[in-house]
């Protein structure tokens, strides 16, 4: 299930920076699976929800599906000038290379720091 509201699109295109954060989390409820989300940053550094989806699992196929719908919905035609930020979810890097090869992809420093402290 993919949710994208027109008001979120208009607000994102009018007032947000060209930075999109992507993340996923496990759902611990009767609705098992993963919740994938895309958020932007407005001029006050506040998060702006762009889209979210519930998927059964979070491998490359789910990220490709979510990214394709997101790119189509926000009308990201030339893909230049946008930066995507994420942690290193399984399959996410490969999905980006396939769906948005011309966009920058950066990793969240907080998540990288947490991963280093676990090693």
SELUMDREN-255047 format. One record per residue (C-alpha): residue in one letter; z, x, y negated. Coordinates in nm, 2 decimals, padded with zeros to 4 digits, always signed. Each point is the difference from the previous one (the first is absolute). Layout:
{"a"; {Z; X; Y}}
...
***
This chain:
{"x"; {+00.00; +00.00; +00.00}}
{"x"; {-00.11; +00.15; -00.33}}
{"x"; {+00.13; -00.13; -00.34}}
{"x"; {-00.17; +00.08; -00.33}}
{"x"; {+00.05; -00.22; -00.30}}
{"x"; {-00.25; -00.02; -00.29}}
{"x"; {+00.27; +00.03; -00.26}}
{"x"; {+00.11; +00.33; +00.15}}
{"x"; {-00.35; +00.13; -00.01}}
{"x"; {-00.05; -00.10; -00.37}}
{"x"; {+00.34; +00.15; -00.09}}
{"x"; {-00.07; +00.32; +00.19}}
{"x"; {-00.35; +00.05; -00.16}}
{"x"; {+00.12; -00.08; -00.35}}
{"x"; {+00.34; +00.18; -00.02}}
{"x"; {+00.06; +00.24; +00.28}}
{"x"; {-00.08; +00.37; +00.04}}
{"x"; {-00.27; +00.10; +00.25}}
{"x"; {+00.26; +00.10; +00.26}}
{"x"; {+00.06; -00.21; +00.32}}
{"x"; {+00.29; +00.06; +00.23}}
{"x"; {-00.03; -00.09; +00.36}}
{"x"; {+00.28; -00.04; +00.25}}
{"x"; {+00.09; -00.17; +00.32}}
{"x"; {+00.33; -00.11; +00.16}}
{"x"; {+00.11; -00.16; +00.32}}
{"x"; {+00.09; -00.37; +00.00}}
{"x"; {+00.32; -00.08; +00.17}}
{"x"; {-00.02; -00.37; +00.04}}
{"x"; {-00.16; -00.26; +00.23}}
{"x"; {-00.33; +00.12; -00.17}}
{"x"; {-00.02; +00.34; +00.15}}
{"x"; {-00.25; +00.26; -00.10}}
{"x"; {-00.06; +00.19; -00.32}}
{"x"; {-00.02; -00.09; -00.37}}
{"x"; {-00.26; +00.20; -00.19}}
{"x"; {+00.02; -00.01; -00.38}}
{"x"; {-00.19; +00.13; -00.30}}
{"x"; {+00.17; +00.03; -00.34}}
{"x"; {-00.10; +00.13; -00.34}}
{"x"; {+00.18; +00.13; -00.30}}
{"x"; {-00.01; -00.17; -00.34}}
{"x"; {+00.05; +00.16; -00.34}}
{"x"; {+00.38; -00.02; +00.04}}
{"x"; {+00.00; +00.18; +00.34}}
{"x"; {+00.09; -00.33; +00.17}}
{"x"; {-00.16; -00.09; +00.33}}
{"x"; {-00.27; -00.26; +00.02}}
{"x"; {-00.07; -00.16; +00.34}}
{"x"; {-00.37; +00.00; +00.06}}
{"x"; {-00.03; -00.11; +00.36}}
{"x"; {+00.19; -00.01; +00.33}}
{"x"; {-00.08; -00.08; +00.36}}
{"x"; {+00.18; -00.06; +00.33}}
{"x"; {-00.16; +00.19; +00.29}}
{"x"; {+00.10; +00.04; +00.37}}
{"x"; {+00.01; +00.38; -00.02}}
{"x"; {-00.07; +00.27; -00.25}}
{"x"; {-00.27; +00.23; +00.14}}
{"x"; {-00.32; +00.10; -00.16}}
{"x"; {-00.18; -00.33; +00.07}}
{"x"; {+00.26; -00.20; -00.19}}
{"x"; {-00.01; +00.23; -00.30}}
{"x"; {-00.38; -00.01; +00.00}}
{"x"; {+00.00; -00.38; +00.00}}
{"x"; {+00.26; -00.01; -00.28}}
{"x"; {-00.17; +00.26; -00.21}}
{"x"; {-00.34; -00.16; +00.03}}
{"x"; {+00.14; -00.34; -00.12}}
{"x"; {+00.19; +00.17; -00.28}}
{"x"; {-00.30; +00.19; -00.13}}
{"x"; {-00.21; -00.31; +00.01}}
{"x"; {+00.26; -00.22; -00.17}}
{"x"; {+00.08; +00.24; -00.29}}
{"x"; {-00.38; +00.07; -00.04}}
{"x"; {+00.03; +00.38; +00.04}}
{"x"; {-00.37; +00.06; -00.02}}
{"x"; {-00.05; +00.37; -00.08}}
{"x"; {+00.34; +00.11; +00.14}}
{"x"; {+00.03; +00.28; -00.26}}
{"x"; {+00.31; +00.02; -00.22}}
{"x"; {+00.24; -00.17; +00.24}}
{"x"; {+00.28; +00.18; +00.18}}
{"x"; {+00.17; -00.13; +00.31}}
{"x"; {+00.36; +00.11; +00.08}}
{"x"; {+00.16; -00.04; +00.34}}
{"x"; {+00.21; +00.17; +00.26}}
{"x"; {-00.16; +00.13; +00.32}}
{"x"; {-00.03; -00.32; +00.20}}
{"x"; {-00.18; +00.03; +00.32}}
{"x"; {-00.37; -00.05; -00.05}}
{"x"; {+00.02; -00.05; -00.38}}
{"x"; {-00.16; +00.33; -00.10}}
{"x"; {-00.30; -00.06; +00.23}}
{"x"; {-00.03; -00.36; -00.13}}
{"x"; {-00.02; +00.13; -00.36}}
{"x"; {-00.27; +00.25; +00.09}}
{"x"; {-00.20; -00.28; +00.15}}
{"x"; {+00.05; -00.28; -00.25}}
{"x"; {+00.05; +00.18; -00.34}}
{"x"; {-00.14; +00.35; +00.04}}
{"x"; {-00.04; +00.05; -00.38}}
{"x"; {+00.36; -00.09; -00.10}}
{"x"; {+00.28; +00.25; -00.02}}
{"x"; {+00.28; -00.03; +00.26}}
{"x"; {+00.34; +00.15; -00.06}}
{"x"; {+00.32; +00.00; +00.20}}
{"x"; {+00.33; -00.13; -00.13}}
{"x"; {+00.24; +00.29; -00.07}}
{"x"; {+00.30; -00.20; +00.10}}
{"x"; {-00.13; -00.08; +00.34}}
{"x"; {-00.11; +00.36; +00.06}}
{"x"; {+00.34; +00.12; -00.10}}
{"x"; {+00.17; -00.24; +00.24}}
{"x"; {-00.23; +00.11; +00.28}}
{"x"; {+00.08; +00.37; -00.06}}
{"x"; {+00.37; -00.07; +00.01}}
{"x"; {-00.04; -00.17; +00.34}}
{"x"; {-00.16; +00.31; +00.16}}
***
